[in-house]
Amino acid sequence: MSGERTPRVRDDCGMGLLERDDTVLVVVDVQPGFLARTWFSEEDALAARTALDRVVWLVALAACLGIPVVVTEEEPERNGRTDPRVAERLTAETAVLCKPTFGLAGTPEILAAVRATGRGTAVVVGCETDVCVAQSAIGLREQGFGCVVVVDATFSPGEMHALGLDRLASAGIVRNHAKGVTYEWLRSVEHAHAVLSGPGLPTPPFHL
């Protein structure tokens, strides 16, 4: 099929700076059922809000820069739909797809949507770090994509976030942070001033 990538295992440890024209932002299961559970500790609730703020920022920035976004939802009838702060930032072209597998590469329709963007590098954010984010990132890399997980725009409660990041590290998945992704997409001072001072962006969740 035209445009399909031949599955192969990549070594992303030597990945260079992100190229915005080769990037797709993949938003995994940013839903109330994962971000707002009644049994969360205060630390969990704060970590969930912090991650969500950064997801919202990256989705808005992607829209400003023309970077395509693919969104997944797990059991929306149980976990709710994508958080409205994220949903309101999505363009009309954004694919929002139900994900019945923990790793999105196991769902042909979602994998096809990522491939259809024509981008070679997936920047992955969302929930939960140790399950769906980890399995999605590893699966995307096995399908031939470069893959970067944004550590402060992903979330699992308690120790599971750190354990998920350890799993990603053991698999050789590149990690970055939201501010780092922001400036790798922008690259130049002139472009940063033009984009960051323009309309369409929420209040930054970190010091720019």
ROGUMAR-450210 format. One record per atom (N, C-alpha, C): chain; x, y, z. Coordinates in steps of 0.1 Angstrom, whole numbers. Layout:
<node mol="A" x="X" y="Y" z="Z"/>
...
% end
This chain:
<node mol="A" x="9" y="-12" z="0"/>
<node mol="A" x="0" y="0" z="0"/>
<node mol="A" x="9" y="12" z="0"/>
<node mol="A" x="5" y="22" z="-8"/>
<node mol="A" x="13" y="34" z="-9"/>
<node mol="A" x="14" y="41" z="4"/>
<node mol="A" x="26" y="46" z="8"/>
<node mol="A" x="28" y="54" z="19"/>
<node mol="A" x="30" y="46" z="32"/>
<node mol="A" x="28" y="32" z="32"/>
<node mol="A" x="30" y="24" z="44"/>
<node mol="A" x="45" y="23" z="46"/>
<node mol="A" x="49" y="22" z="59"/>
<node mol="A" x="63" y="20" z="63"/>
<node mol="A" x="65" y="6" z="65"/>
<node mol="A" x="77" y="1" z="61"/>
<node mol="A" x="80" y="-13" z="64"/>
<node mol="A" x="84" y="-14" z="79"/>
<node mol="A" x="77" y="-23" z="86"/>
<node mol="A" x="81" y="-24" z="101"/>
<node mol="A" x="95" y="-28" z="102"/>
<node mol="A" x="102" y="-21" z="111"/>
<node mol="A" x="116" y="-23" z="115"/>
<node mol="A" x="118" y="-18" z="128"/>
<node mol="A" x="128" y="-23" z="135"/>
<node mol="A" x="132" y="-18" z="148"/>
<node mol="A" x="143" y="-8" z="147"/>
<node mol="A" x="141" y="4" z="152"/>
<node mol="A" x="150" y="15" z="151"/>
<node mol="A" x="157" y="17" z="164"/>
<node mol="A" x="169" y="22" z="164"/>
<node mol="A" x="176" y="26" z="176"/>
<node mol="A" x="175" y="41" z="177"/>
<node mol="A" x="166" y="46" z="186"/>
<node mol="A" x="163" y="60" z="187"/>
<node mol="A" x="173" y="67" z="196"/>
<node mol="A" x="182" y="60" z="202"/>
<node mol="A" x="191" y="66" z="212"/>
<node mol="A" x="199" y="77" z="207"/>
<node mol="A" x="202" y="77" z="194"/>
<node mol="A" x="210" y="87" z="187"/>
<node mol="A" x="201" y="97" z="180"/>
<node mol="A" x="188" y="98" z="183"/>
<node mol="A" x="179" y="107" z="176"/>
<node mol="A" x="183" y="122" z="178"/>
<node mol="A" x="183" y="129" z="167"/>
<node mol="A" x="187" y="143" z="168"/>
<node mol="A" x="175" y="152" z="172"/>
<node mol="A" x="176" y="165" z="169"/>
<node mol="A" x="165" y="174" z="173"/>
<node mol="A" x="152" y="171" z="165"/>
<node mol="A" x="141" y="173" z="171"/>
<node mol="A" x="128" y="171" z="164"/>
<node mol="A" x="127" y="181" z="152"/>
<node mol="A" x="122" y="175" z="141"/>
<node mol="A" x="119" y="184" z="129"/>
<node mol="A" x="104" y="185" z="129"/>
<node mol="A" x="99" y="197" z="130"/>
<node mol="A" x="84" y="199" z="131"/>
<node mol="A" x="77" y="194" z="118"/>
<node mol="A" x="84" y="195" z="107"/>
<node mol="A" x="77" y="190" z="94"/>
<node mol="A" x="77" y="175" z="93"/>
<node mol="A" x="84" y="168" z="103"/>
<node mol="A" x="84" y="153" z="102"/>
<node mol="A" x="77" y="148" z="115"/>
<node mol="A" x="70" y="156" z="122"/>
<node mol="A" x="65" y="152" z="135"/>
<node mol="A" x="49" y="151" z="135"/>
<node mol="A" x="44" y="140" z="141"/>
<node mol="A" x="30" y="139" z="145"/>
<node mol="A" x="29" y="138" z="160"/>
<node mol="A" x="20" y="146" z="165"/>
<node mol="A" x="17" y="145" z="180"/>
<node mol="A" x="6" y="135" z="182"/>
<node mol="A" x="9" y="125" z="191"/>
<node mol="A" x="0" y="114" z="194"/>
<node mol="A" x="-4" y="116" z="208"/>
<node mol="A" x="-17" y="118" z="210"/>
<node mol="A" x="-23" y="121" z="223"/>
<node mol="A" x="-31" y="108" z="228"/>
<node mol="A" x="-25" y="102" z="238"/>
<node mol="A" x="-31" y="88" z="242"/>
<node mol="A" x="-40" y="90" z="254"/>
<node mol="A" x="-52" y="87" z="253"/>
<node mol="A" x="-62" y="85" z="264"/>
<node mol="A" x="-62" y="96" z="274"/>
<node mol="A" x="-63" y="109" z="270"/>
<node mol="A" x="-63" y="120" z="280"/>
<node mol="A" x="-78" y="122" z="284"/>
<node mol="A" x="-82" y="113" z="293"/>
<node mol="A" x="-96" y="112" z="296"/>
<node mol="A" x="-98" y="112" z="311"/>
<node mol="A" x="-110" y="117" z="316"/>
<node mol="A" x="-112" y="118" z="331"/>
<node mol="A" x="-109" y="105" z="338"/>
<node mol="A" x="-112" y="94" z="332"/>
<node mol="A" x="-111" y="81" z="339"/>
<node mol="A" x="-96" y="78" z="342"/>
<node mol="A" x="-87" y="85" z="336"/>
<node mol="A" x="-73" y="83" z="339"/>
<node mol="A" x="-67" y="95" z="347"/>
<node mol="A" x="-73" y="106" z="346"/>
<node mol="A" x="-68" y="119" z="351"/>
<node mol="A" x="-74" y="123" z="364"/>
<node mol="A" x="-86" y="118" z="368"/>
<node mol="A" x="-94" y="124" z="379"/>
<node mol="A" x="-101" y="113" z="387"/>
<node mol="A" x="-93" y="103" z="391"/>
<node mol="A" x="-99" y="92" z="399"/>
<node mol="A" x="-101" y="96" z="414"/>
<node mol="A" x="-112" y="91" z="419"/>
<node mol="A" x="-115" y="95" z="433"/>
<node mol="A" x="-105" y="91" z="443"/>
<node mol="A" x="-97" y="81" z="441"/>
<node mol="A" x="-88" y="76" z="451"/>
<node mol="A" x="-74" y="82" z="450"/>
<node mol="A" x="-72" y="92" z="440"/>
<node mol="A" x="-59" y="98" z="439"/>
<node mol="A" x="-55" y="105" z="451"/>
<node mol="A" x="-42" y="105" z="454"/>
<node mol="A" x="-36" y="113" z="465"/>
<node mol="A" x="-35" y="127" z="460"/>
<node mol="A" x="-32" y="136" z="469"/>
<node mol="A" x="-30" y="150" z="465"/>
<node mol="A" x="-18" y="151" z="455"/>
<node mol="A" x="-8" y="143" z="457"/>
<node mol="A" x="3" y="143" z="448"/>
<node mol="A" x="-1" y="138" z="434"/>
<node mol="A" x="-9" y="128" z="434"/>
<node mol="A" x="-14" y="123" z="421"/>
<node mol="A" x="-22" y="133" z="413"/>
<node mol="A" x="-31" y="140" z="421"/>
<node mol="A" x="-40" y="150" z="415"/>
<node mol="A" x="-32" y="161" z="409"/>
<node mol="A" x="-21" y="165" z="416"/>
<node mol="A" x="-13" y="176" z="411"/>
<node mol="A" x="-5" y="172" z="399"/>
<node mol="A" x="0" y="159" z="399"/>
<node mol="A" x="8" y="154" z="388"/>
<node mol="A" x="-1" y="153" z="376"/>
<node mol="A" x="-14" y="149" z="378"/>
<node mol="A" x="-23" y="148" z="366"/>
<node mol="A" x="-26" y="161" z="360"/>
<node mol="A" x="-28" y="172" z="369"/>
<node mol="A" x="-31" y="185" z="364"/>
<node mol="A" x="-19" y="191" z="356"/>
<node mol="A" x="-7" y="188" z="362"/>
<node mol="A" x="6" y="193" z="356"/>
<node mol="A" x="7" y="187" z="342"/>
<node mol="A" x="5" y="174" z="341"/>
<node mol="A" x="6" y="167" z="328"/>
<node mol="A" x="-4" y="172" z="318"/>
<node mol="A" x="-16" y="174" z="323"/>
<node mol="A" x="-27" y="179" z="314"/>
<node mol="A" x="-24" y="193" z="309"/>
<node mol="A" x="-19" y="201" z="317"/>
<node mol="A" x="-15" y="215" z="313"/>
<node mol="A" x="-5" y="214" z="301"/>
<node mol="A" x="4" y="205" z="302"/>
<node mol="A" x="14" y="204" z="291"/>
<node mol="A" x="9" y="197" z="279"/>
<node mol="A" x="0" y="188" z="280"/>
<node mol="A" x="-7" y="182" z="268"/>
<node mol="A" x="-15" y="193" z="261"/>
<node mol="A" x="-22" y="201" z="269"/>
<node mol="A" x="-30" y="212" z="262"/>
<node mol="A" x="-21" y="222" z="255"/>
<node mol="A" x="-9" y="225" z="261"/>
<node mol="A" x="0" y="234" z="255"/>
<node mol="A" x="5" y="228" z="242"/>
<node mol="A" x="10" y="216" z="242"/>
<node mol="A" x="15" y="210" z="230"/>
<node mol="A" x="5" y="208" z="219"/>
<node mol="A" x="-7" y="205" z="222"/>
<node mol="A" x="-18" y="204" z="212"/>
<node mol="A" x="-20" y="218" z="206"/>
<node mol="A" x="-21" y="228" z="214"/>
<node mol="A" x="-23" y="242" z="209"/>
<node mol="A" x="-11" y="246" z="200"/>
<node mol="A" x="1" y="243" z="205"/>
<node mol="A" x="13" y="247" z="197"/>
<node mol="A" x="13" y="239" z="184"/>
<node mol="A" x="10" y="226" z="184"/>
<node mol="A" x="9" y="218" z="172"/>
<node mol="A" x="0" y="225" z="162"/>
<node mol="A" x="-12" y="229" z="167"/>
<node mol="A" x="-22" y="236" z="158"/>
<node mol="A" x="-16" y="248" z="151"/>
<node mol="A" x="-9" y="256" z="159"/>
<node mol="A" x="-3" y="268" z="154"/>
<node mol="A" x="8" y="265" z="143"/>
<node mol="A" x="15" y="254" z="145"/>
<node mol="A" x="26" y="251" z="136"/>
<node mol="A" x="22" y="241" z="125"/>
<node mol="A" x="10" y="238" z="124"/>
<node mol="A" x="5" y="228" z="114"/>
<node mol="A" x="10" y="214" z="115"/>
<node mol="A" x="13" y="210" z="128"/>
<node mol="A" x="17" y="197" z="131"/>
<node mol="A" x="5" y="188" z="133"/>
<node mol="A" x="3" y="177" z="126"/>
<node mol="A" x="-9" y="169" z="127"/>
<node mol="A" x="-9" y="162" z="141"/>
<node mol="A" x="-22" y="160" z="146"/>
<node mol="A" x="-24" y="153" z="158"/>
<node mol="A" x="-33" y="141" z="156"/>
<node mol="A" x="-30" y="130" z="163"/>
<node mol="A" x="-39" y="119" z="164"/>
<node mol="A" x="-42" y="116" z="178"/>
<node mol="A" x="-55" y="114" z="181"/>
<node mol="A" x="-60" y="113" z="195"/>
<node mol="A" x="-66" y="99" z="196"/>
<node mol="A" x="-63" y="92" z="208"/>
<node mol="A" x="-69" y="80" z="211"/>
<node mol="A" x="-78" y="81" z="223"/>
<node mol="A" x="-88" y="72" z="224"/>
<node mol="A" x="-96" y="72" z="236"/>
<node mol="A" x="-99" y="57" z="239"/>
<node mol="A" x="-97" y="54" z="252"/>
<node mol="A" x="-100" y="40" z="257"/>
<node mol="A" x="-113" y="40" z="264"/>
<node mol="A" x="-122" y="31" z="259"/>
<node mol="A" x="-135" y="29" z="265"/>
<node mol="A" x="-141" y="43" z="269"/>
<node mol="A" x="-144" y="52" z="260"/>
<node mol="A" x="-150" y="65" z="264"/>
<node mol="A" x="-163" y="64" z="271"/>
<node mol="A" x="-170" y="53" z="269"/>
<node mol="A" x="-183" y="51" z="276"/>
<node mol="A" x="-180" y="49" z="291"/>
<node mol="A" x="-168" y="45" z="295"/>
<node mol="A" x="-165" y="42" z="309"/>
<node mol="A" x="-155" y="53" z="314"/>
<node mol="A" x="-146" y="58" z="306"/>
<node mol="A" x="-136" y="67" z="310"/>
<node mol="A" x="-138" y="81" z="306"/>
<node mol="A" x="-149" y="84" z="299"/>
<node mol="A" x="-152" y="97" z="294"/>
<node mol="A" x="-145" y="100" z="281"/>
<node mol="A" x="-149" y="111" z="275"/>
<node mol="A" x="-142" y="116" z="263"/>
<node mol="A" x="-130" y="123" z="266"/>
<node mol="A" x="-122" y="126" z="256"/>
<node mol="A" x="-110" y="134" z="257"/>
<node mol="A" x="-113" y="147" z="265"/>
<node mol="A" x="-104" y="150" z="274"/>
<node mol="A" x="-106" y="162" z="283"/>
<node mol="A" x="-110" y="174" z="274"/>
<node mol="A" x="-120" y="182" z="278"/>
<node mol="A" x="-124" y="193" z="270"/>
<node mol="A" x="-114" y="204" z="267"/>
<node mol="A" x="-104" y="206" z="276"/>
<node mol="A" x="-94" y="215" z="274"/>
<node mol="A" x="-85" y="211" z="262"/>
<node mol="A" x="-84" y="198" z="260"/>
<node mol="A" x="-76" y="193" z="248"/>
<node mol="A" x="-85" y="193" z="236"/>
<node mol="A" x="-98" y="188" z="238"/>
<node mol="A" x="-107" y="187" z="226"/>
<node mol="A" x="-109" y="200" z="220"/>
<node mol="A" x="-110" y="211" z="227"/>
<node mol="A" x="-114" y="224" z="221"/>
<node mol="A" x="-102" y="230" z="213"/>
<node mol="A" x="-90" y="224" z="215"/>
<node mol="A" x="-78" y="228" z="207"/>
<node mol="A" x="-76" y="220" z="195"/>
<node mol="A" x="-83" y="210" z="193"/>
<node mol="A" x="-81" y="201" z="181"/>
<node mol="A" x="-87" y="207" z="169"/>
<node mol="A" x="-80" y="206" z="158"/>
<node mol="A" x="-85" y="211" z="145"/>
<node mol="A" x="-96" y="201" z="139"/>
<node mol="A" x="-103" y="206" z="129"/>
<node mol="A" x="-114" y="197" z="124"/>
<node mol="A" x="-108" y="185" z="117"/>
<node mol="A" x="-95" y="185" z="113"/>
<node mol="A" x="-89" y="174" z="106"/>
<node mol="A" x="-84" y="163" z="116"/>
<node mol="A" x="-84" y="166" z="129"/>
<node mol="A" x="-78" y="157" z="138"/>
<node mol="A" x="-86" y="144" z="140"/>
<node mol="A" x="-79" y="133" z="139"/>
<node mol="A" x="-86" y="120" z="141"/>
<node mol="A" x="-86" y="117" z="155"/>
<node mol="A" x="-99" y="114" z="161"/>
<node mol="A" x="-101" y="109" z="174"/>
<node mol="A" x="-106" y="95" z="173"/>
<node mol="A" x="-99" y="85" z="178"/>
<node mol="A" x="-102" y="71" z="175"/>
<node mol="A" x="-102" y="63" z="188"/>
<node mol="A" x="-112" y="54" z="188"/>
<node mol="A" x="-113" y="45" z="199"/>
<node mol="A" x="-102" y="34" z="199"/>
<node mol="A" x="-96" y="32" z="210"/>
<node mol="A" x="-84" y="23" z="211"/>
<node mol="A" x="-87" y="11" z="220"/>
<node mol="A" x="-91" y="-1" z="214"/>
<node mol="A" x="-94" y="-12" z="222"/>
<node mol="A" x="-82" y="-20" z="226"/>
<node mol="A" x="-70" y="-16" z="222"/>
<node mol="A" x="-57" y="-23" z="226"/>
<node mol="A" x="-49" y="-13" z="234"/>
<node mol="A" x="-41" y="-18" z="243"/>
<node mol="A" x="-33" y="-9" z="252"/>
<node mol="A" x="-23" y="-1" z="243"/>
<node mol="A" x="-16" y="-8" z="234"/>
<node mol="A" x="-7" y="-2" z="225"/>
<node mol="A" x="-15" y="2" z="212"/>
<node mol="A" x="-14" y="14" z="208"/>
<node mol="A" x="-22" y="19" z="197"/>
<node mol="A" x="-18" y="12" z="184"/>
<node mol="A" x="-5" y="7" z="183"/>
<node mol="A" x="-1" y="0" z="171"/>
<node mol="A" x="-8" y="-13" z="169"/>
<node mol="A" x="-15" y="-18" z="179"/>
<node mol="A" x="-23" y="-30" z="178"/>
<node mol="A" x="-37" y="-28" z="172"/>
<node mol="A" x="-40" y="-15" z="170"/>
<node mol="A" x="-53" y="-12" z="164"/>
<node mol="A" x="-51" y="-6" z="150"/>
<node mol="A" x="-54" y="-14" z="139"/>
<node mol="A" x="-51" y="-10" z="126"/>
<node mol="A" x="-55" y="4" z="122"/>
<node mol="A" x="-67" y="8" z="126"/>
<node mol="A" x="-73" y="21" z="122"/>
<node mol="A" x="-64" y="32" z="128"/>
<node mol="A" x="-59" y="31" z="140"/>
<node mol="A" x="-51" y="41" z="146"/>
<node mol="A" x="-38" y="42" z="140"/>
<node mol="A" x="-32" y="30" z="138"/>
<node mol="A" x="-19" y="30" z="131"/>
<node mol="A" x="-20" y="36" z="117"/>
<node mol="A" x="-30" y="33" z="110"/>
<node mol="A" x="-32" y="39" z="97"/>
<node mol="A" x="-34" y="54" z="97"/>
<node mol="A" x="-40" y="59" z="108"/>
<node mol="A" x="-42" y="73" z="109"/>
<node mol="A" x="-28" y="80" z="112"/>
<node mol="A" x="-20" y="74" z="120"/>
<node mol="A" x="-6" y="79" z="122"/>
<node mol="A" x="2" y="79" z="109"/>
<node mol="A" x="1" y="68" z="102"/>
<node mol="A" x="8" y="67" z="89"/>
<node mol="A" x="3" y="77" z="79"/>
<node mol="A" x="-10" y="79" z="79"/>
<node mol="A" x="-16" y="88" z="69"/>
<node mol="A" x="-11" y="103" z="71"/>
<node mol="A" x="-6" y="106" z="82"/>
<node mol="A" x="0" y="120" z="83"/>
<node mol="A" x="12" y="122" z="75"/>
<node mol="A" x="19" y="111" z="71"/>
<node mol="A" x="31" y="112" z="63"/>
<node mol="A" x="43" y="116" z="71"/>
<node mol="A" x="42" y="116" z="85"/>
<node mol="A" x="53" y="120" z="93"/>
<node mol="A" x="60" y="108" z="98"/>
<node mol="A" x="73" y="110" z="101"/>
<node mol="A" x="81" y="98" z="105"/>
<node mol="A" x="84" y="98" z="120"/>
<node mol="A" x="81" y="108" z="127"/>
<node mol="A" x="84" y="108" z="142"/>
<node mol="A" x="72" y="111" z="149"/>
<node mol="A" x="69" y="103" z="159"/>
<node mol="A" x="57" y="104" z="168"/>
<node mol="A" x="62" y="110" z="181"/>
<node mol="A" x="56" y="121" z="185"/>
<node mol="A" x="58" y="127" z="199"/>
<node mol="A" x="45" y="122" z="207"/>
<node mol="A" x="48" y="115" z="217"/>
<node mol="A" x="37" y="108" z="224"/>
<node mol="A" x="35" y="114" z="238"/>
<node mol="A" x="22" y="118" z="241"/>
<node mol="A" x="18" y="123" z="254"/>
<node mol="A" x="6" y="115" z="259"/>
<node mol="A" x="2" y="117" z="271"/>
<node mol="A" x="-10" y="111" z="276"/>
<node mol="A" x="-9" y="101" z="288"/>
<node mol="A" x="-19" y="92" z="288"/>
<node mol="A" x="-21" y="83" z="299"/>
<node mol="A" x="-22" y="68" z="294"/>
<node mol="A" x="-18" y="59" z="302"/>
<node mol="A" x="-10" y="60" z="314"/>
<node mol="A" x="4" y="57" z="310"/>
<node mol="A" x="14" y="63" z="317"/>
<node mol="A" x="28" y="62" z="313"/>
<node mol="A" x="32" y="47" z="312"/>
<node mol="A" x="28" y="39" z="322"/>
<node mol="A" x="33" y="26" z="324"/>
<node mol="A" x="26" y="15" z="315"/>
<node mol="A" x="15" y="19" z="309"/>
<node mol="A" x="7" y="9" z="301"/>
<node mol="A" x="5" y="14" z="287"/>
<node mol="A" x="-5" y="23" z="285"/>
<node mol="A" x="-8" y="26" z="271"/>
<node mol="A" x="2" y="35" z="264"/>
<node mol="A" x="8" y="44" z="272"/>
<node mol="A" x="19" y="53" z="266"/>
<node mol="A" x="31" y="44" z="263"/>
<node mol="A" x="35" y="36" z="272"/>
<node mol="A" x="47" y="27" z="270"/>
<node mol="A" x="45" y="18" z="258"/>
<node mol="A" x="33" y="11" z="259"/>
<node mol="A" x="31" y="1" z="248"/>
<node mol="A" x="29" y="8" z="234"/>
<node mol="A" x="23" y="20" z="234"/>
<node mol="A" x="21" y="27" z="222"/>
<node mol="A" x="34" y="31" z="216"/>
<node mol="A" x="43" y="37" z="225"/>
<node mol="A" x="56" y="42" z="220"/>
<node mol="A" x="64" y="30" z="215"/>
<node mol="A" x="65" y="20" z="222"/>
<node mol="A" x="73" y="8" z="218"/>
<node mol="A" x="67" y="2" z="205"/>
<node mol="A" x="54" y="1" z="204"/>
<node mol="A" x="48" y="-4" z="192"/>
<node mol="A" x="50" y="5" z="180"/>
<node mol="A" x="50" y="18" z="181"/>
<node mol="A" x="52" y="27" z="170"/>
<node mol="A" x="67" y="26" z="165"/>
<node mol="A" x="76" y="25" z="175"/>
<node mol="A" x="90" y="23" z="170"/>
<node mol="A" x="92" y="10" z="163"/>
<node mol="A" x="85" y="-1" z="167"/>
<node mol="A" x="86" y="-13" z="160"/>
<node mol="A" x="80" y="-12" z="146"/>
<node mol="A" x="71" y="-3" z="144"/>
<node mol="A" x="65" y="-1" z="131"/>
<node mol="A" x="73" y="9" z="122"/>
<node mol="A" x="85" y="13" z="127"/>
<node mol="A" x="94" y="21" z="119"/>
<node mol="A" x="94" y="36" z="121"/>
<node mol="A" x="86" y="40" z="131"/>
<node mol="A" x="86" y="55" z="135"/>
<node mol="A" x="97" y="58" z="145"/>
<node mol="A" x="102" y="70" z="143"/>
<node mol="A" x="109" y="76" z="154"/>
<node mol="A" x="99" y="79" z="165"/>
<node mol="A" x="103" y="78" z="178"/>
<node mol="A" x="94" y="80" z="188"/>
<node mol="A" x="100" y="87" z="200"/>
<node mol="A" x="93" y="98" z="205"/>
<node mol="A" x="97" y="106" z="216"/>
<node mol="A" x="86" y="106" z="226"/>
<node mol="A" x="88" y="103" z="239"/>
<node mol="A" x="78" y="104" z="249"/>
<node mol="A" x="81" y="116" z="257"/>
<node mol="A" x="71" y="125" z="259"/>
<node mol="A" x="72" y="137" z="267"/>
<node mol="A" x="70" y="134" z="282"/>
<node mol="A" x="80" y="134" z="290"/>
<node mol="A" x="79" y="128" z="303"/>
<node mol="A" x="70" y="137" z="312"/>
<node mol="A" x="69" y="150" z="310"/>
<node mol="A" x="61" y="158" z="319"/>
<node mol="A" x="47" y="161" z="313"/>
<node mol="A" x="44" y="154" z="301"/>
<node mol="A" x="31" y="155" z="295"/>
<node mol="A" x="25" y="141" z="295"/>
<node mol="A" x="30" y="132" z="303"/>
<node mol="A" x="24" y="118" z="305"/>
<node mol="A" x="22" y="116" z="320"/>
<node mol="A" x="13" y="107" z="323"/>
<node mol="A" x="9" y="105" z="337"/>
<node mol="A" x="4" y="91" z="340"/>
<node mol="A" x="9" y="86" z="351"/>
<node mol="A" x="3" y="75" z="358"/>
<node mol="A" x="4" y="78" z="373"/>
<node mol="A" x="-5" y="74" z="381"/>
<node mol="A" x="-5" y="77" z="396"/>
<node mol="A" x="6" y="70" z="403"/>
<node mol="A" x="11" y="76" z="414"/>
<node mol="A" x="20" y="70" z="423"/>
<node mol="A" x="33" y="66" z="416"/>
<node mol="A" x="39" y="55" z="420"/>
<node mol="A" x="52" y="51" z="414"/>
<node mol="A" x="51" y="46" z="400"/>
<node mol="A" x="39" y="44" z="395"/>
<node mol="A" x="38" y="38" z="381"/>
<node mol="A" x="43" y="47" z="370"/>
<node mol="A" x="43" y="61" z="373"/>
<node mol="A" x="48" y="70" z="363"/>
<node mol="A" x="63" y="67" z="361"/>
<node mol="A" x="71" y="67" z="372"/>
<node mol="A" x="85" y="65" z="371"/>
<node mol="A" x="88" y="51" z="366"/>
<node mol="A" x="80" y="41" z="370"/>
<node mol="A" x="82" y="27" z="364"/>
<node mol="A" x="80" y="27" z="349"/>
<node mol="A" x="70" y="34" z="345"/>
<node mol="A" x="67" y="35" z="330"/>
<node mol="A" x="79" y="41" z="323"/>
<node mol="A" x="85" y="52" z="329"/>
<node mol="A" x="96" y="58" z="322"/>
<node mol="A" x="108" y="49" z="322"/>
<node mol="A" x="110" y="41" z="333"/>
<node mol="A" x="120" y="31" z="333"/>
<node mol="A" x="118" y="20" z="322"/>
<node mol="A" x="106" y="16" z="320"/>
<node mol="A" x="103" y="7" z="309"/>
<node mol="A" x="107" y="13" z="295"/>
<node mol="A" x="103" y="25" z="293"/>
<node mol="A" x="106" y="32" z="281"/>
<node mol="A" x="121" y="33" z="279"/>
<node mol="A" x="129" y="36" z="290"/>
<node mol="A" x="143" y="37" z="289"/>
<node mol="A" x="149" y="24" z="285"/>
<node mol="A" x="144" y="13" z="291"/>
<node mol="A" x="149" y="0" z="288"/>
<node mol="A" x="147" y="-5" z="274"/>
<node mol="A" x="137" y="1" z="268"/>
<node mol="A" x="133" y="-2" z="254"/>
<node mol="A" x="140" y="8" z="244"/>
<node mol="A" x="148" y="17" z="249"/>
<node mol="A" x="155" y="26" z="241"/>
<node mol="A" x="147" y="37" z="235"/>
<node mol="A" x="135" y="41" z="241"/>
<node mol="A" x="127" y="51" z="236"/>
<node mol="A" x="132" y="65" z="241"/>
<node mol="A" x="133" y="74" z="232"/>
<node mol="A" x="138" y="88" z="236"/>
<node mol="A" x="128" y="95" z="245"/>
<node mol="A" x="133" y="102" z="255"/>
<node mol="A" x="124" y="110" z="263"/>
<node mol="A" x="128" y="125" z="262"/>
<node mol="A" x="118" y="133" z="263"/>
<node mol="A" x="120" y="148" z="262"/>
<node mol="A" x="110" y="154" z="272"/>
<node mol="A" x="110" y="167" z="273"/>
<node mol="A" x="100" y="174" z="281"/>
<node mol="A" x="93" y="184" z="273"/>
<node mol="A" x="82" y="190" z="278"/>
<node mol="A" x="74" y="198" z="270"/>
<node mol="A" x="81" y="211" z="265"/>
<node mol="A" x="89" y="217" z="274"/>
<node mol="A" x="96" y="229" z="270"/>
<node mol="A" x="106" y="226" z="259"/>
<node mol="A" x="113" y="214" z="261"/>
<node mol="A" x="123" y="210" z="251"/>
<node mol="A" x="117" y="208" z="238"/>
<node mol="A" x="105" y="201" z="237"/>
<node mol="A" x="98" y="199" z="225"/>
<node mol="A" x="94" y="212" z="218"/>
<node mol="A" x="89" y="221" z="227"/>
<node mol="A" x="85" y="234" z="222"/>
<node mol="A" x="96" y="241" z="214"/>
<node mol="A" x="108" y="242" z="220"/>
<node mol="A" x="119" y="249" z="213"/>
<node mol="A" x="126" y="241" z="202"/>
<node mol="A" x="125" y="228" z="202"/>
<node mol="A" x="129" y="220" z="191"/>
<node mol="A" x="120" y="222" z="179"/>
<node mol="A" x="107" y="224" z="181"/>
<node mol="A" x="98" y="227" z="170"/>
<node mol="A" x="100" y="241" z="165"/>
<node mol="A" x="104" y="250" z="174"/>
<node mol="A" x="105" y="264" z="169"/>
<node mol="A" x="119" y="268" z="163"/>
<node mol="A" x="129" y="263" z="170"/>
<node mol="A" x="143" y="264" z="165"/>
<node mol="A" x="150" y="277" z="166"/>
<node mol="A" x="143" y="288" z="160"/>
<node mol="A" x="150" y="301" z="160"/>
<node mol="A" x="144" y="311" z="169"/>
<node mol="A" x="151" y="321" z="173"/>
<node mol="A" x="146" y="331" z="182"/>
<node mol="A" x="135" y="339" z="175"/>
<node mol="A" x="137" y="342" z="162"/>
<node mol="A" x="127" y="350" z="155"/>
<node mol="A" x="114" y="342" z="154"/>
<node mol="A" x="115" y="329" z="151"/>
<node mol="A" x="103" y="321" z="150"/>
<node mol="A" x="96" y="320" z="163"/>
<node mol="A" x="104" y="318" z="174"/>
<node mol="A" x="98" y="317" z="187"/>
<node mol="A" x="91" y="330" z="191"/>
<node mol="A" x="96" y="341" z="188"/>
<node mol="A" x="90" y="354" z="191"/>
<node mol="A" x="77" y="355" z="184"/>
<node mol="A" x="77" y="351" z="171"/>
<node mol="A" x="65" y="353" z="162"/>
<node mol="A" x="54" y="343" z="167"/>
<node mol="A" x="57" y="331" z="170"/>
<node mol="A" x="47" y="321" z="174"/>
<node mol="A" x="42" y="323" z="188"/>
<node mol="A" x="51" y="325" z="198"/>
<node mol="A" x="48" y="325" z="212"/>
<node mol="A" x="41" y="338" z="216"/>
<node mol="A" x="42" y="349" z="208"/>
<node mol="A" x="35" y="361" z="211"/>
<node mol="A" x="22" y="363" z="203"/>
<node mol="A" x="19" y="353" z="194"/>
<node mol="A" x="8" y="354" z="186"/>
<node mol="A" x="-5" y="348" z="193"/>
<node mol="A" x="-16" y="348" z="186"/>
<node mol="A" x="-29" y="343" z="192"/>
<node mol="A" x="-29" y="328" z="191"/>
<node mol="A" x="-38" y="322" z="199"/>
<node mol="A" x="-41" y="308" z="197"/>
<node mol="A" x="-34" y="299" z="207"/>
<node mol="A" x="-26" y="305" z="216"/>
<node mol="A" x="-19" y="296" z="226"/>
<node mol="A" x="-24" y="299" z="240"/>
<node mol="A" x="-25" y="289" z="248"/>
<node mol="A" x="-29" y="291" z="262"/>
<node mol="A" x="-18" y="297" z="270"/>
<node mol="A" x="-20" y="300" z="283"/>
<node mol="A" x="-9" y="305" z="291"/>
<node mol="A" x="1" y="293" z="292"/>
<node mol="A" x="14" y="296" z="290"/>
<node mol="A" x="24" y="286" z="291"/>
<node mol="A" x="24" y="279" z="304"/>
<node mol="A" x="26" y="266" z="305"/>
<node mol="A" x="26" y="259" z="318"/>
<node mol="A" x="40" y="259" z="324"/>
<node mol="A" x="50" y="266" z="318"/>
<node mol="A" x="63" y="267" z="323"/>
<node mol="A" x="69" y="280" z="318"/>
<node mol="A" x="80" y="285" z="324"/>
<node mol="A" x="86" y="297" z="320"/>
<node mol="A" x="93" y="295" z="306"/>
<node mol="A" x="89" y="304" z="296"/>
<node mol="A" x="94" y="303" z="283"/>
<node mol="A" x="108" y="310" z="282"/>
% end
